[in-house]
Amino acid sequence: MRRVVVDPGVLVSAIITPRGLPAEIARAVREGRLALVVSPHLLAEHLGVLQRGKFRR
């Protein structure tokens, strides 16, 4: 299985738009075709972005 490091912006794009390359990457991770490699820094950045007002709904 391939391991990938994905910029948090790509994951946010996958959440916003269910089509396109970011969504395909997220789908591949969910299906076990890719293994997502993360660090505490990347997780904190991702959570920080998702906690912004425009993502609360």
C-alpha distance matrix in Angstrom:
0.0 3.8 6.5 9.7 13.3 15.4 19.2 20.9 22.9 20.1 19.4 23.2 23.4 20.9 23.2 26.3 25.4 23.3 23.0 21.7 18.6 18.5 18.6 15.9 13.5 14.7 14.4 10.7 10.3 12.9 11.4 8.1 6.4 5.9 6.7 10.3 11.9 15.6 18.9 22.2 23.6 21.2 21.6 25.3 25.4 23.6 26.0 28.9 28.3 28.0 31.2 33.2 36.0 34.7 31.6 33.6 34.3
3.8 0.0 3.8 6.5 10.2 12.4 16.2 18.3 20.2 17.4 17.3 21.1 21.2 19.1 21.8 24.6 23.8 22.1 21.6 19.8 16.4 16.2 17.0 14.5 11.7 13.5 13.9 10.3 9.9 13.2 12.6 9.6 7.4 5.2 6.1 8.7 10.0 13.7 17.0 20.5 21.4 18.8 19.8 23.4 23.1 21.5 24.3 26.9 26.1 26.2 29.5 31.3 34.2 32.8 29.9 32.2 33.1
6.5 3.8 0.0 3.8 7.1 9.8 13.4 15.5 17.8 15.5 15.2 19.0 19.6 17.9 20.3 23.3 22.9 21.8 21.6 19.9 16.4 15.5 16.6 14.8 11.4 12.7 14.0 11.0 9.4 12.9 13.3 10.4 9.2 5.8 4.5 5.8 6.3 10.1 13.2 16.8 17.7 15.2 16.3 19.9 19.7 18.4 21.1 23.7 23.2 23.5 26.6 28.5 31.6 30.5 27.6 29.8 31.1
9.7 6.5 3.8 0.0 3.8 6.2 9.8 12.2 14.3 12.0 12.2 15.9 16.5 15.2 17.8 20.5 20.3 19.6 19.4 17.4 13.8 12.6 14.4 13.1 9.4 10.9 13.1 10.7 9.2 12.9 14.0 11.9 10.6 6.9 6.2 5.2 5.7 8.7 11.9 15.4 15.6 12.7 14.3 17.7 16.9 15.6 18.7 20.9 20.2 20.8 24.0 25.5 28.6 27.4 24.8 27.3 28.7
13.3 10.2 7.1 3.8 0.0 3.8 6.8 9.3 11.8 10.4 10.8 14.1 15.2 14.7 16.9 19.4 19.8 19.8 19.8 17.9 14.5 12.5 14.8 14.5 10.7 11.7 14.7 13.1 11.1 14.5 16.4 14.6 13.8 10.1 8.7 6.1 5.1 6.5 9.2 12.5 12.2 9.3 11.4 14.5 13.5 12.7 16.0 17.8 17.3 18.4 21.4 22.8 26.1 25.1 22.7 25.2 27.0
15.4 12.4 9.8 6.2 3.8 0.0 3.8 6.2 8.2 6.6 7.3 10.5 11.4 11.3 13.6 15.8 16.3 16.6 16.8 14.9 11.8 9.3 11.9 12.3 8.8 9.5 13.0 12.3 10.7 13.8 16.1 15.1 14.4 11.0 10.4 7.3 7.7 8.0 10.6 13.3 12.3 8.8 10.7 13.5 11.8 10.5 14.0 15.7 14.5 15.5 18.8 19.9 23.0 21.8 19.5 22.3 23.9
19.2 16.2 13.4 9.8 6.8 3.8 0.0 3.8 5.3 5.5 7.0 9.1 10.2 11.3 13.3 14.9 15.8 17.0 17.3 15.4 12.8 10.0 13.0 14.2 11.3 11.7 15.4 15.3 13.8 16.5 19.1 18.5 18.0 14.6 14.0 10.7 10.5 9.6 11.1 13.0 11.1 7.6 10.0 11.9 9.4 8.6 12.4 13.3 11.8 13.6 16.7 17.2 20.4 19.3 17.5 20.5 22.4
20.9 18.3 15.5 12.2 9.3 6.2 3.8 0.0 3.8 5.4 5.2 6.3 8.6 9.9 10.8 12.5 14.3 15.8 16.8 15.7 13.8 10.3 12.6 14.6 12.0 11.2 15.0 15.8 13.9 15.8 19.0 18.8 18.9 15.9 14.9 11.4 11.6 9.8 11.1 12.0 10.2 6.7 7.8 9.4 6.8 5.1 8.8 9.9 8.3 9.8 12.9 13.7 16.9 16.0 14.0 16.7 18.8
22.9 20.2 17.8 14.3 11.8 8.2 5.3 3.8 0.0 3.8 5.4 5.0 6.1 8.6 9.9 10.5 12.0 14.2 14.9 13.6 12.3 9.0 11.6 14.1 12.2 11.9 15.5 16.7 15.6 17.3 20.3 20.7 20.4 17.7 17.4 14.2 14.8 13.5 14.8 15.6 13.5 10.2 11.4 12.4 9.2 7.6 10.9 11.2 8.4 10.1 13.4 13.1 16.0 14.4 12.9 16.3 18.0
20.1 17.4 15.5 12.0 10.4 6.6 5.5 5.4 3.8 0.0 3.8 5.4 5.1 6.3 8.8 9.9 10.4 11.8 12.1 10.5 8.7 5.4 8.3 10.4 8.6 8.7 12.2 13.3 12.7 14.6 17.2 17.8 17.1 14.6 15.0 12.3 13.6 13.2 15.4 16.9 15.4 11.7 12.8 14.7 12.0 9.8 13.1 14.2 11.5 12.3 16.0 16.1 18.6 16.6 14.8 18.1 19.2
19.4 17.3 15.2 12.2 10.8 7.3 7.0 5.2 5.4 3.8 0.0 3.8 5.4 5.0 6.4 8.8 10.0 10.8 12.2 11.7 10.3 6.5 7.7 10.2 8.3 6.8 10.5 12.0 10.8 12.0 15.2 15.9 16.0 13.7 13.7 10.8 12.6 11.9 14.3 15.5 14.7 10.9 10.8 13.1 11.1 8.0 10.8 12.7 10.4 10.1 13.9 14.8 17.3 15.5 13.0 15.8 16.9
23.2 21.1 19.0 15.9 14.1 10.5 9.1 6.3 5.0 5.4 3.8 0.0 3.8 5.4 5.1 6.3 8.7 10.6 12.4 12.5 12.1 8.4 9.3 12.6 11.5 9.9 13.1 15.3 14.2 14.9 18.1 19.2 19.5 17.4 17.4 14.4 16.0 14.7 16.5 16.9 15.7 12.3 11.9 13.1 10.8 7.7 9.8 11.0 8.0 7.5 11.3 11.6 13.8 11.8 9.5 12.7 13.9
23.4 21.2 19.6 16.5 15.2 11.4 10.2 8.6 6.1 5.1 5.4 3.8 0.0 3.8 5.4 5.1 5.9 8.3 9.3 9.1 9.3 6.1 7.3 10.7 10.5 9.7 12.5 14.8 14.6 15.5 18.2 19.6 19.3 17.6 18.4 15.8 17.8 17.1 19.3 20.1 18.7 15.2 15.3 16.7 14.1 11.3 13.6 14.5 11.2 10.9 14.6 14.3 15.9 13.2 11.5 15.0 15.4
20.9 19.1 17.9 15.2 14.7 11.3 11.3 9.9 8.6 6.3 5.0 5.4 3.8 0.0 3.8 5.5 5.3 5.9 7.5 7.9 8.0 4.8 4.2 7.8 8.0 6.5 8.8 11.5 11.6 12.0 14.6 16.4 16.3 15.0 16.1 14.0 16.6 16.5 19.2 20.3 19.6 15.9 15.5 17.6 15.6 12.3 14.4 16.2 13.3 12.2 16.0 16.4 18.0 15.4 13.0 16.0 15.9
23.2 21.8 20.3 17.8 16.9 13.6 13.3 10.8 9.9 8.8 6.4 5.1 5.4 3.8 0.0 3.8 5.8 6.6 9.6 11.1 11.8 8.6 7.3 10.9 11.2 8.6 10.6 13.8 13.3 12.8 15.8 17.8 18.5 17.3 17.9 15.7 18.1 17.4 19.7 20.2 19.7 16.3 15.2 16.8 15.2 11.6 12.7 14.6 11.8 9.9 13.4 14.0 15.2 12.8 9.9 12.5 12.3
26.3 24.6 23.3 20.5 19.4 15.8 14.9 12.5 10.5 9.9 8.8 6.3 5.1 5.5 3.8 0.0 3.8 6.6 9.1 10.8 12.3 9.7 8.9 12.7 13.5 11.7 13.4 16.6 16.6 16.3 19.0 21.2 21.5 20.4 21.2 18.9 21.2 20.4 22.5 22.8 21.9 18.5 17.8 18.8 16.7 13.5 14.6 15.7 12.4 10.8 14.0 13.6 14.2 11.0 9.1 12.2 11.6
25.4 23.8 22.9 20.3 19.8 16.3 15.8 14.3 12.0 10.4 10.0 8.7 5.9 5.3 5.8 3.8 0.0 3.8 5.5 7.5 9.8 8.3 6.9 10.4 12.1 11.1 12.1 15.3 16.1 15.9 18.0 20.5 20.2 19.6 21.1 19.3 22.0 21.8 24.3 25.1 24.2 20.6 20.2 21.7 19.4 16.2 17.8 19.0 15.7 14.4 17.7 17.3 17.8 14.5 12.9 15.9 14.9
23.3 22.1 21.8 19.6 19.8 16.6 17.0 15.8 14.2 11.8 10.8 10.6 8.3 5.9 6.6 6.6 3.8 0.0 3.8 7.0 9.3 8.3 5.4 8.2 10.7 9.4 9.4 12.8 14.1 13.4 15.0 17.9 17.7 17.7 19.5 18.4 21.5 21.8 24.7 25.8 25.4 21.7 21.0 23.0 21.2 17.8 19.3 21.1 18.1 16.4 19.8 20.0 20.6 17.6 15.4 17.9 16.6
23.0 21.6 21.6 19.4 19.8 16.8 17.3 16.8 14.9 12.1 12.2 12.4 9.3 7.5 9.6 9.1 5.5 3.8 0.0 3.8 7.0 7.5 5.4 7.1 10.2 10.4 10.1 12.8 14.8 14.9 15.9 18.5 17.5 17.6 20.0 19.1 22.2 22.9 25.9 27.5 26.8 23.0 22.9 25.0 22.9 19.7 21.8 23.4 20.2 19.1 22.6 22.5 23.3 20.0 18.3 21.1 20.0
21.7 19.8 19.9 17.4 17.9 14.9 15.4 15.7 13.6 10.5 11.7 12.5 9.1 7.9 11.1 10.8 7.5 7.0 3.8 0.0 3.8 5.7 5.6 6.3 8.9 10.3 10.7 12.4 14.6 15.5 16.4 18.4 16.8 16.5 19.0 18.1 20.9 21.8 24.8 26.7 25.7 21.9 22.4 24.6 22.2 19.4 22.0 23.4 20.2 19.8 23.4 23.2 24.4 21.2 19.7 22.9 22.3
18.6 16.4 16.4 13.8 14.5 11.8 12.8 13.8 12.3 8.7 10.3 12.1 9.3 8.0 11.8 12.3 9.8 9.3 7.0 3.8 0.0 3.8 5.4 4.9 6.2 8.7 9.7 10.4 12.4 14.2 15.1 16.4 14.5 13.6 16.0 15.2 17.8 19.0 22.1 24.3 23.4 19.6 20.5 22.9 20.6 18.0 21.0 22.5 19.7 19.6 23.4 23.4 25.1 22.3 20.5 23.8 23.7
18.5 16.2 15.5 12.6 12.5 9.3 10.0 10.3 9.0 5.4 6.5 8.4 6.1 4.8 8.6 9.7 8.3 8.3 7.5 5.7 3.8 0.0 3.8 5.4 5.2 6.3 8.6 9.9 10.8 12.5 14.3 15.5 14.4 12.9 14.6 13.0 15.5 16.2 19.1 21.0 20.1 16.3 16.9 19.3 17.0 14.3 17.2 18.8 16.0 15.9 19.6 19.9 21.8 19.3 17.2 20.4 20.6
18.6 17.0 16.6 14.4 14.8 11.9 13.0 12.6 11.6 8.3 7.7 9.3 7.3 4.2 7.3 8.9 6.9 5.4 5.4 5.6 5.4 3.8 0.0 3.8 5.4 5.1 6.1 8.6 9.9 10.5 12.1 14.2 13.4 12.9 14.8 13.7 16.8 17.6 20.7 22.5 22.0 18.2 18.1 20.6 18.8 15.6 17.9 20.0 17.3 16.2 20.0 20.6 22.1 19.4 17.0 19.8 19.5
15.9 14.5 14.8 13.1 14.5 12.3 14.2 14.6 14.1 10.4 10.2 12.6 10.7 7.8 10.9 12.7 10.4 8.2 7.1 6.3 4.9 5.4 3.8 0.0 3.8 5.4 5.0 6.1 8.6 9.8 10.3 12.1 10.7 10.6 13.3 13.1 16.4 18.0 21.4 23.7 23.5 19.7 19.8 22.7 21.1 18.1 20.6 22.8 20.4 19.5 23.3 24.1 25.8 23.2 20.7 23.4 23.1
13.5 11.7 11.4 9.4 10.7 8.8 11.3 12.0 12.2 8.6 8.3 11.5 10.5 8.0 11.2 13.5 12.1 10.7 10.2 8.9 6.2 5.2 5.4 3.8 0.0 3.8 5.4 5.1 6.3 8.7 9.9 10.6 9.2 7.9 10.1 9.5 12.7 14.4 17.8 20.3 20.2 16.4 16.8 19.9 18.5 15.7 18.4 20.8 18.7 18.2 22.0 23.0 25.2 23.0 20.4 23.1 23.3
14.7 13.5 12.7 10.9 11.7 9.5 11.7 11.2 11.9 8.7 6.8 9.9 9.7 6.5 8.6 11.7 11.1 9.4 10.4 10.3 8.7 6.3 5.1 5.4 3.8 0.0 3.8 5.5 5.1 6.3 8.6 10.0 9.9 8.8 10.1 9.1 12.5 13.5 17.0 18.9 19.1 15.4 15.0 18.1 17.0 13.8 16.0 18.7 16.8 15.7 19.4 20.8 22.9 20.9 17.9 20.2 20.4
14.4 13.9 14.0 13.1 14.7 13.0 15.4 15.0 15.5 12.2 10.5 13.1 12.5 8.8 10.6 13.4 12.1 9.4 10.1 10.7 9.7 8.6 6.1 5.0 5.4 3.8 0.0 3.8 5.4 5.0 6.1 8.5 8.5 9.0 11.1 11.3 15.0 16.5 20.1 22.1 22.7 19.0 18.3 21.5 20.7 17.4 19.2 22.1 20.2 18.7 22.3 23.8 25.5 23.4 20.3 22.4 22.0
10.7 10.3 11.0 10.7 13.1 12.3 15.3 15.8 16.7 13.3 12.0 15.3 14.8 11.5 13.8 16.6 15.3 12.8 12.8 12.4 10.4 9.9 8.6 6.1 5.1 5.5 3.8 0.0 3.8 5.5 5.1 6.1 5.0 5.6 8.4 9.6 13.3 15.6 19.3 21.8 22.5 19.0 18.8 22.3 21.6 18.6 20.8 23.7 22.1 21.0 24.6 26.2 28.3 26.3 23.2 25.4 25.3
10.3 9.9 9.4 9.2 11.1 10.7 13.8 13.9 15.6 12.7 10.8 14.2 14.6 11.6 13.3 16.6 16.1 14.1 14.8 14.6 12.4 10.8 9.9 8.6 6.3 5.1 5.4 3.8 0.0 3.8 5.5 5.1 5.9 4.7 5.8 6.5 10.3 12.3 16.0 18.4 19.5 16.2 15.6 19.2 19.0 16.1 18.1 21.2 20.1 19.0 22.4 24.3 26.7 25.1 21.9 23.8 24.1
12.9 13.2 12.9 12.9 14.5 13.8 16.5 15.8 17.3 14.6 12.0 14.9 15.5 12.0 12.8 16.3 15.9 13.4 14.9 15.5 14.2 12.5 10.5 9.8 8.7 6.3 5.0 5.5 3.8 0.0 3.8 5.5 7.7 8.1 8.8 9.4 13.1 14.6 18.2 20.0 21.4 18.1 16.8 20.3 20.3 17.1 18.4 21.8 20.7 18.9 22.1 24.3 26.3 24.8 21.3 22.7 22.7
11.4 12.6 13.3 14.0 16.4 16.1 19.1 19.0 20.3 17.2 15.2 18.1 18.2 14.6 15.8 19.0 18.0 15.0 15.9 16.4 15.1 14.3 12.1 10.3 9.9 8.6 6.1 5.1 5.5 3.8 0.0 3.8 5.7 7.8 9.6 11.4 15.1 17.3 20.9 23.1 24.5 21.3 20.3 23.8 23.8 20.7 22.2 25.5 24.3 22.6 25.9 28.0 29.9 28.2 24.8 26.3 25.9
8.1 9.6 10.4 11.9 14.6 15.1 18.5 18.8 20.7 17.8 15.9 19.2 19.6 16.4 17.8 21.2 20.5 17.9 18.5 18.4 16.4 15.5 14.2 12.1 10.6 10.0 8.5 6.1 5.1 5.5 3.8 0.0 3.8 5.4 6.6 9.4 12.7 15.3 19.0 21.4 23.1 20.2 19.4 23.1 23.4 20.6 22.3 25.7 24.9 23.6 26.7 29.0 31.3 29.8 26.4 28.0 28.1
6.4 7.4 9.2 10.6 13.8 14.4 18.0 18.9 20.4 17.1 16.0 19.5 19.3 16.3 18.5 21.5 20.2 17.7 17.5 16.8 14.5 14.4 13.4 10.7 9.2 9.9 8.5 5.0 5.9 7.7 5.7 3.8 0.0 3.8 6.9 9.8 13.1 16.1 19.9 22.7 23.9 20.8 20.7 24.4 24.2 21.6 23.8 26.8 25.7 24.8 28.2 30.1 32.4 30.7 27.6 29.5 29.7
5.9 5.2 5.8 6.9 10.1 11.0 14.6 15.9 17.7 14.6 13.7 17.4 17.6 15.0 17.3 20.4 19.6 17.7 17.6 16.5 13.6 12.9 12.9 10.6 7.9 8.8 9.0 5.6 4.7 8.1 7.8 5.4 3.8 0.0 3.8 6.4 9.4 12.6 16.3 19.4 20.4 17.3 17.5 21.3 21.0 18.7 21.1 24.0 23.1 22.6 25.9 27.8 30.4 28.9 25.9 28.0 28.5
6.7 6.1 4.5 6.2 8.7 10.4 14.0 14.9 17.4 15.0 13.7 17.4 18.4 16.1 17.9 21.2 21.1 19.5 20.0 19.0 16.0 14.6 14.8 13.3 10.1 10.1 11.1 8.4 5.8 8.8 9.6 6.6 6.9 3.8 0.0 3.8 6.4 9.6 13.2 16.2 17.7 15.0 15.0 18.8 19.1 17.1 19.3 22.3 21.9 21.5 24.6 26.8 29.6 28.6 25.4 27.2 28.2
10.3 8.7 5.8 5.2 6.1 7.3 10.7 11.4 14.2 12.3 10.8 14.4 15.8 14.0 15.7 18.9 19.3 18.4 19.1 18.1 15.2 13.0 13.7 13.1 9.5 9.1 11.3 9.6 6.5 9.4 11.4 9.4 9.8 6.4 3.8 0.0 3.8 6.3 10.1 13.0 14.2 11.3 11.4 15.2 15.3 13.4 15.8 18.6 18.3 18.2 21.2 23.3 26.3 25.4 22.4 24.3 25.6
11.9 10.0 6.3 5.7 5.1 7.7 10.5 11.6 14.8 13.6 12.6 16.0 17.8 16.6 18.1 21.2 22.0 21.5 22.2 20.9 17.8 15.5 16.8 16.4 12.7 12.5 15.0 13.3 10.3 13.1 15.1 12.7 13.1 9.4 6.4 3.8 0.0 3.8 7.1 10.5 11.7 9.5 10.3 13.9 14.2 13.3 15.7 18.2 18.5 18.9 21.6 23.7 27.0 26.5 23.7 25.5 27.3
15.6 13.7 10.1 8.7 6.5 8.0 9.6 9.8 13.5 13.2 11.9 14.7 17.1 16.5 17.4 20.4 21.8 21.8 22.9 21.8 19.0 16.2 17.6 18.0 14.4 13.5 16.5 15.6 12.3 14.6 17.3 15.3 16.1 12.6 9.6 6.3 3.8 0.0 3.8 6.9 8.2 6.2 6.8 10.2 10.9 10.4 12.5 14.9 15.6 16.3 18.6 20.8 24.3 24.2 21.4 23.1 25.2
18.9 17.0 13.2 11.9 9.2 10.6 11.1 11.1 14.8 15.4 14.3 16.5 19.3 19.2 19.7 22.5 24.3 24.7 25.9 24.8 22.1 19.1 20.7 21.4 17.8 17.0 20.1 19.3 16.0 18.2 20.9 19.0 19.9 16.3 13.2 10.1 7.1 3.8 0.0 3.8 5.3 5.3 6.2 8.6 9.9 10.7 12.3 14.1 15.6 16.7 18.4 20.6 24.3 24.7 22.2 23.6 26.2
22.2 20.5 16.8 15.4 12.5 13.3 13.0 12.0 15.6 16.9 15.5 16.9 20.1 20.3 20.2 22.8 25.1 25.8 27.5 26.7 24.3 21.0 22.5 23.7 20.3 18.9 22.1 21.8 18.4 20.0 23.1 21.4 22.7 19.4 16.2 13.0 10.5 6.9 3.8 0.0 3.8 5.6 5.2 6.1 8.6 9.9 10.5 12.1 14.3 15.4 16.3 18.8 22.4 23.4 21.0 22.0 24.8
23.6 21.4 17.7 15.6 12.2 12.3 11.1 10.2 13.5 15.4 14.7 15.7 18.7 19.6 19.7 21.9 24.2 25.4 26.8 25.7 23.4 20.1 22.0 23.5 20.2 19.1 22.7 22.5 19.5 21.4 24.5 23.1 23.9 20.4 17.7 14.2 11.7 8.2 5.3 3.8 0.0 3.8 5.5 5.2 6.2 8.7 10.0 10.5 12.5 14.4 15.4 17.2 21.0 21.8 19.9 21.3 24.4
21.2 18.8 15.2 12.7 9.3 8.8 7.6 6.7 10.2 11.7 10.9 12.3 15.2 15.9 16.3 18.5 20.6 21.7 23.0 21.9 19.6 16.3 18.2 19.7 16.4 15.4 19.0 19.0 16.2 18.1 21.3 20.2 20.8 17.3 15.0 11.3 9.5 6.2 5.3 5.6 3.8 0.0 3.8 5.4 5.1 6.1 8.6 9.8 10.7 12.4 14.3 16.0 19.7 19.9 17.8 19.6 22.4
21.6 19.8 16.3 14.3 11.4 10.7 10.0 7.8 11.4 12.8 10.8 11.9 15.3 15.5 15.2 17.8 20.2 21.0 22.9 22.4 20.5 16.9 18.1 19.8 16.8 15.0 18.3 18.8 15.6 16.8 20.3 19.4 20.7 17.5 15.0 11.4 10.3 6.8 6.2 5.2 5.5 3.8 0.0 3.8 5.4 5.1 6.1 8.4 10.0 10.6 12.2 14.7 18.2 18.8 16.2 17.4 20.1
25.3 23.4 19.9 17.7 14.5 13.5 11.9 9.4 12.4 14.7 13.1 13.1 16.7 17.6 16.8 18.8 21.7 23.0 25.0 24.6 22.9 19.3 20.6 22.7 19.9 18.1 21.5 22.3 19.2 20.3 23.8 23.1 24.4 21.3 18.8 15.2 13.9 10.2 8.6 6.1 5.2 5.4 3.8 0.0 3.8 5.5 5.2 6.0 8.6 10.0 10.5 12.8 16.4 17.6 15.5 16.5 19.6
25.4 23.1 19.7 16.9 13.5 11.8 9.4 6.8 9.2 12.0 11.1 10.8 14.1 15.6 15.2 16.7 19.4 21.2 22.9 22.2 20.6 17.0 18.8 21.1 18.5 17.0 20.7 21.6 19.0 20.3 23.8 23.4 24.2 21.0 19.1 15.3 14.2 10.9 9.9 8.6 6.2 5.1 5.4 3.8 0.0 3.8 5.5 5.1 6.3 8.8 10.0 11.3 15.0 15.7 14.0 15.8 18.9
23.6 21.5 18.4 15.6 12.7 10.5 8.6 5.1 7.6 9.8 8.0 7.7 11.3 12.3 11.6 13.5 16.2 17.8 19.7 19.4 18.0 14.3 15.6 18.1 15.7 13.8 17.4 18.6 16.1 17.1 20.7 20.6 21.6 18.7 17.1 13.4 13.3 10.4 10.7 9.9 8.7 6.1 5.1 5.5 3.8 0.0 3.8 5.4 5.3 6.3 8.7 10.5 14.0 14.0 11.7 13.6 16.3
26.0 24.3 21.1 18.7 16.0 14.0 12.4 8.8 10.9 13.1 10.8 9.8 13.6 14.4 12.7 14.6 17.8 19.3 21.8 22.0 21.0 17.2 17.9 20.6 18.4 16.0 19.2 20.8 18.1 18.4 22.2 22.3 23.8 21.1 19.3 15.8 15.7 12.5 12.3 10.5 10.0 8.6 6.1 5.2 5.5 3.8 0.0 3.8 5.4 5.1 6.1 8.9 12.3 13.2 10.6 11.5 14.5
28.9 26.9 23.7 20.9 17.8 15.7 13.3 9.9 11.2 14.2 12.7 11.0 14.5 16.2 14.6 15.7 19.0 21.1 23.4 23.4 22.5 18.8 20.0 22.8 20.8 18.7 22.1 23.7 21.2 21.8 25.5 25.7 26.8 24.0 22.3 18.6 18.2 14.9 14.1 12.1 10.5 9.8 8.4 6.0 5.1 5.4 3.8 0.0 3.8 5.5 5.2 6.8 10.5 11.9 10.4 11.5 14.9
28.3 26.1 23.2 20.2 17.3 14.5 11.8 8.3 8.4 11.5 10.4 8.0 11.2 13.3 11.8 12.4 15.7 18.1 20.2 20.2 19.7 16.0 17.3 20.4 18.7 16.8 20.2 22.1 20.1 20.7 24.3 24.9 25.7 23.1 21.9 18.3 18.5 15.6 15.6 14.3 12.5 10.7 10.0 8.6 6.3 5.3 5.4 3.8 0.0 3.8 5.5 5.6 9.2 9.4 8.0 10.2 13.3
28.0 26.2 23.5 20.8 18.4 15.5 13.6 9.8 10.1 12.3 10.1 7.5 10.9 12.2 9.9 10.8 14.4 16.4 19.1 19.8 19.6 15.9 16.2 19.5 18.2 15.7 18.7 21.0 19.0 18.9 22.6 23.6 24.8 22.6 21.5 18.2 18.9 16.3 16.7 15.4 14.4 12.4 10.6 10.0 8.8 6.3 5.1 5.5 3.8 0.0 3.8 5.5 8.2 8.3 5.6 7.3 10.1
31.2 29.5 26.6 24.0 21.4 18.8 16.7 12.9 13.4 16.0 13.9 11.3 14.6 16.0 13.4 14.0 17.7 19.8 22.6 23.4 23.4 19.6 20.0 23.3 22.0 19.4 22.3 24.6 22.4 22.1 25.9 26.7 28.2 25.9 24.6 21.2 21.6 18.6 18.4 16.3 15.4 14.3 12.2 10.5 10.0 8.7 6.1 5.2 5.5 3.8 0.0 3.8 6.4 8.2 6.4 6.4 10.0
33.2 31.3 28.5 25.5 22.8 19.9 17.2 13.7 13.1 16.1 14.8 11.6 14.3 16.4 14.0 13.6 17.3 20.0 22.5 23.2 23.4 19.9 20.6 24.1 23.0 20.8 23.8 26.2 24.3 24.3 28.0 29.0 30.1 27.8 26.8 23.3 23.7 20.8 20.6 18.8 17.2 16.0 14.7 12.8 11.3 10.5 8.9 6.8 5.6 5.5 3.8 0.0 3.8 5.6 5.7 6.7 10.1
36.0 34.2 31.6 28.6 26.1 23.0 20.4 16.9 16.0 18.6 17.3 13.8 15.9 18.0 15.2 14.2 17.8 20.6 23.3 24.4 25.1 21.8 22.1 25.8 25.2 22.9 25.5 28.3 26.7 26.3 29.9 31.3 32.4 30.4 29.6 26.3 27.0 24.3 24.3 22.4 21.0 19.7 18.2 16.4 15.0 14.0 12.3 10.5 9.2 8.2 6.4 3.8 0.0 3.8 5.4 5.4 8.2
34.7 32.8 30.5 27.4 25.1 21.8 19.3 16.0 14.4 16.6 15.5 11.8 13.2 15.4 12.8 11.0 14.5 17.6 20.0 21.2 22.3 19.3 19.4 23.2 23.0 20.9 23.4 26.3 25.1 24.8 28.2 29.8 30.7 28.9 28.6 25.4 26.5 24.2 24.7 23.4 21.8 19.9 18.8 17.6 15.7 14.0 13.2 11.9 9.4 8.3 8.2 5.6 3.8 0.0 3.8 5.8 7.3
31.6 29.9 27.6 24.8 22.7 19.5 17.5 14.0 12.9 14.8 13.0 9.5 11.5 13.0 9.9 9.1 12.9 15.4 18.3 19.7 20.5 17.2 17.0 20.7 20.4 17.9 20.3 23.2 21.9 21.3 24.8 26.4 27.6 25.9 25.4 22.4 23.7 21.4 22.2 21.0 19.9 17.8 16.2 15.5 14.0 11.7 10.6 10.4 8.0 5.6 6.4 5.7 5.4 3.8 0.0 3.8 5.6
33.6 32.2 29.8 27.3 25.2 22.3 20.5 16.7 16.3 18.1 15.8 12.7 15.0 16.0 12.5 12.2 15.9 17.9 21.1 22.9 23.8 20.4 19.8 23.4 23.1 20.2 22.4 25.4 23.8 22.7 26.3 28.0 29.5 28.0 27.2 24.3 25.5 23.1 23.6 22.0 21.3 19.6 17.4 16.5 15.8 13.6 11.5 11.5 10.2 7.3 6.4 6.7 5.4 5.8 3.8 0.0 3.8
34.3 33.1 31.1 28.7 27.0 23.9 22.4 18.8 18.0 19.2 16.9 13.9 15.4 15.9 12.3 11.6 14.9 16.6 20.0 22.3 23.7 20.6 19.5 23.1 23.3 20.4 22.0 25.3 24.1 22.7 25.9 28.1 29.7 28.5 28.2 25.6 27.3 25.2 26.2 24.8 24.4 22.4 20.1 19.6 18.9 16.3 14.5 14.9 13.3 10.1 10.0 10.1 8.2 7.3 5.6 3.8 0.0
